[in-house]
Amino acid sequence: MEVEQYLGMPAIIRSPAMVQLMELVKKIAQTSAVSLITGESGSGKELVARALHHYSLRASKPWVDINCASLPEHLVESELFGYEKGAFSGAVSTKPGLFELAHTGTLFLDEVGELDARMQVKLLRVLDGMSYYRLGGVRKVSVDVRIVAATNKNLEEEIEEGRFRPDLYHRLSQICLRVPPLRERPEDILAIGEFFLEELGEGRYFSAGARNFLLQYPWPGNVRELRNVIANAAILARSQEIQISNLRPVSFRTTSKGWNLDDMERRMITQAIGATGGHQQKAADLLGISQRTLSRKLRRIQSPVIALAEAV
């Protein structure tokens, strides 16, 4: 499978929604506009950010990224803006900040919605073209950096709750790019799943039932969840063929979002019975299970559609 790479990150794109998004990314990349990427956790926001740098006029310049949620609040400022020797206990030497390291290139601020109020003010000043001081510094620093930010939060709601500055939001969202969740990109699900399976080697492949499962499950954890499920399935599988029983999303252990294993199984069996006109053997083949297994499940699952099938 030939796969595009954006700064070393593989991009498996088959769905019309993502193809359209990446076409837009190529156009925006040629500008210097600040871009805000929104979307659910694990949906591919970093991939889009890397693509923006990959296609930009700054592609040969530095790419620097930081997850604003991964650092304690008191360390974010020193990471972004750097510090001078002796600025605080432990500052034994001068350290340039990420803005300086990204000079002439791109700085990606992941989970920008996690910044506290003080850092939001300082970031806004830099975005407005103002120079800044390193911590403990006496000389202002000026940088030429293209900013790309991402968040899984609804920043408009955060503004209403007083947790995010509206002026910073408007500055970050010169261009807004929404990454659709995986459930809205069915064409990507199997392609990404097969890519992950191919990465694991040993010639593994999905049964018809497993493929149907992958398409039916809503993937609340998006691509990150898909990768984990497939890695786990490869360990559980007794042969090269991955069966439905090998695919165990974590969310099946809860009733969050109204999904559980019984619901999914009932839905898939109902659809298979309907698609085959009530023919149990054909439905079993479609699901990738034996007719005997299907018959046992039919006796357990109560459904008007399935009840009719019992007579076939």
PyMOL commands that set and color helices and strands:
alter all, ss='L'
color gray80, all
select helices_A, chain A and resi 16-29+45-54+73-81+98-101+112-114+117-127+155-160+166-172+182-184+186-200+208-216+222-236+244-246+250-253+256-258+261-275+280-287+291-300+304-309
alter helices_A, ss='H'
color red, helices_A
select strands_A, chain A and resi 4-6+9-11+35-38+63-67+82-83+95-96+106-110+132-133+140-141+146-151+175-178+205-206+241-242
alter strands_A, ss='S'
color yellow, strands_A
deselect
rebuild
show_as cartoon
